[in-house]
Amino acid sequence: MRKIIDIRIPPSRIKDSIFIEKRIAQKGKLRRGTFNYQLVKRSIDARGKQPVYQLRYLVGNDLDPLGPGQVETWYSRSPDAKKALIIGAGPCGYFAALRCIEHGICPIIVERGKDVRSRRRDLRQIQQFHTVNPDSNYCFGEGGAGTYSDGKLYTRSVKRGNVKKVLQILHYHGANRNILIDAHPHIGSNKLPNIIKAIRETILSNGGEVHFNARVVDFVVRDQQIRGVITLDGRALSADAVILCTGHGARDIYQLCHSLDIQMEFKPFALGMRLEHPQQLIDEIQYNRTKRGNYLPAASYSLSCQLEDSGVFSFCMCPGGLIVPAATAPGELVVNGMSLSKRDSPFANAAVVNTIDTNPEEGNPFGGVNYQSELEHKIFNYGDGTQRAPAQRLTDFMESKISVDLPKSSYIPGIYPGPLHELMPGEIVQNVRSAILHFDKKMKGYYTSEAQFVGLESRTSAPIRIPRDNENLMSPDLIGLFPAGEGAGYAGGILSAALDGERVADALNKYVHSIQTSTS
Ligand SMILES: Cc1cc2nc3c(=O)[nH]c(=O)nc-3n(C[C@H](O)[C@H](O)[C@H](O)COP(=O)(O)OP(=O)(O)OC[C@H]3O[C@@H](n4cnc5c(N)ncnc54)[C@H](O)[C@@H]3O)c2cc1C
């Protein structure tokens, strides 16, 4: 006998296994002690007066006591493998590499940044000394932009691949089993580095290679086919095909593609500021109680508002999180958000961004990139040449006033009262103001002087796309080049980037086995 049973319980009972078993027995009309049960889905329903946990159990008497999440090891070394060069060790690159190994292809990963542990020192340099290393920062380095993030594992692109398998692979490499159960799973930036290191070890132990401190500066092209890459220190690496997954911060790669006549096109994107509230306030609004207690996680939210010509939405909400400096080069100011696995900081932050659907420079594929970059430099130059960010109480932003004082913030480099209503483009200011009033209707108390905007949040999604053929996922301009992940415009988040990496590795597998010649 196996069946699915859904129950709803008050938060205070979440750790009470006797209570839970009784509820399952009641709901399933079963006798206690005659069945096993496994939690397969967990979510919180906070729509009513009091929040409740919604739990889905698989119930039966022949269940695996270890529960779901056990994966077979798909990986095995293939001695005469074809070679795939993968530029970028982000989620797209590492999942592409794992998939290549499954196909018996040897992945060679080339990463401009450092390994995930060494990368930490450079993050400290940004936080404490305001020095941005253009090869090692919150976006660049092993694990990519997703490493020192919130590690939210949620995607709407479920049709693009096997989400469950990606989660199982993360679990296999050390992520908590909860990611297989929670409706909105997250890992936390304190846990991600070990998982990434474990993935690297799987790649290496199956014959793959990972080259750090290896910024790709050129492609080796012969007969309109990519044969390899050149790194900044003059190394030449060759392979049968190349996956380009360098993320949307790698503007030098866009320039390289442009110089090699690889076509690119403008892609709609979004830009705005990060809004920080006290977490307690968000808990009160969402859970309808003054204290969330020990049994509920820090509350989150997701808001959107459609305006006449564009949309404004909250993005990458980090409950109990921190605002972090996410510039990829000196002279820029960019913020983003992250949180630790416990999500226990007293702050809740989320990007509030406005969609930019039309190219600011018609006909120029770099129109969106230029728009982002100019604002990032403008806001940096307005300040004192450090990573300190301009901030404004939400009420002052709405009323065009520079804040006299500011609430405490989680942003370690520091904040100062700045006129974000003047620094940000006028249309975005107007749209965000309309949206805030709308959001306050959905979440009473959201519009408050206790919240503040911290600017600028410019890198929520890629403003450019590197086209690829729908059938073989290859660039129509360069045989053997597979643009992938967020930077190429095919993903927006850790999960979707991982799924795209797998998809492109499948396409690369077909390609390398269809060609006769090999450069190895
Ligand atoms: C602070 C922060 C928090 C985030 N939080 C979340 C979250 O909670 N959940 C979520 O889903 N998403 C989050 N994101 C977004 C997510 O990280 C990205 O969508 C995802 O990492 C994209 O994956 P990718 O592999 O396509 O690119 P990236 O992760 O950007 O990886 C690209 C890699 O390529 C390397 N590279 C770049 N140029 C070169 C070159 N020339 N030569 C060699 N290597 C190069 C980079 O160093 C980098 O490691 C966050 C992003 C940031 C910055």
The ligand as a Gaussian input file, in Angstrom:
#p B3LYP/6-31G(d) Opt

LIG

0 1
 C       24.723000      38.234000      -4.543000
 C       23.886000      37.391000      -5.460000
 C       22.827000      36.657000      -4.921000
 C       22.064000      35.821000      -5.727000
 N       21.091000      35.043000      -5.158000
 C       20.461000      34.103000      -5.883000
 C       19.577000      33.178000      -5.294000
 O       19.365000      33.175000      -4.082000
 N       18.950000      32.276000      -6.097000
 C       19.149000      32.235000      -7.442000
 O       18.561000      31.387000      -8.129000
 N       19.988000      33.111000      -8.040000
 C       20.660000      34.025000      -7.292000
 N       21.532000      34.893000      -7.900000
 C       21.683000      34.812000      -9.357000
 C       22.499000      33.556000      -9.733000
 O       23.651000      33.550000      -8.970000
 C       22.801000      33.531000     -11.203000
 O       21.590000      33.569000     -11.912000
 C       23.562000      32.261000     -11.601000
 O       24.721000      32.134000     -10.852000
 C       23.901000      32.287000     -13.079000
 O       24.654000      31.159000     -13.369000
 P       25.670000      31.074000     -14.607000
 O       26.444000      29.832000     -14.404000
 O       24.923000      31.274000     -15.863000
 O       26.626000      32.353000     -14.449000
 P       27.525000      32.812000     -13.240000
 O       27.075000      32.225000     -11.963000
 O       27.595000      34.288000     -13.335000
 O       28.949000      32.173000     -13.542000
 C       29.772000      32.641000     -14.564000
 C       31.204000      32.252000     -14.256000
 O       32.002000      32.587000     -15.393000
 C       33.234000      33.117000     -14.944000
 N       33.797000      33.970000     -16.005000
 C       33.350000      35.176000     -16.422000
 N       34.131000      35.644000     -17.413000
 C       35.073000      34.703000     -17.637000
 C       36.181000      34.624000     -18.529000
 N       36.444000      35.602000     -19.416000
 N       36.987000      33.534000     -18.462000
 C       36.750000      32.520000     -17.560000
 N       35.713000      32.564000     -16.694000
 C       34.884000      33.629000     -16.742000
 C       32.855000      33.907000     -13.703000
 O       33.969000      34.113000     -12.856000
 C       31.789000      33.021000     -13.078000
 O       32.328000      32.109000     -12.154000
 C       22.323000      35.750000      -7.115000
 C       23.347000      36.521000      -7.669000
 C       24.123000      37.324000      -6.860000
 C       25.232000      38.145000      -7.458000

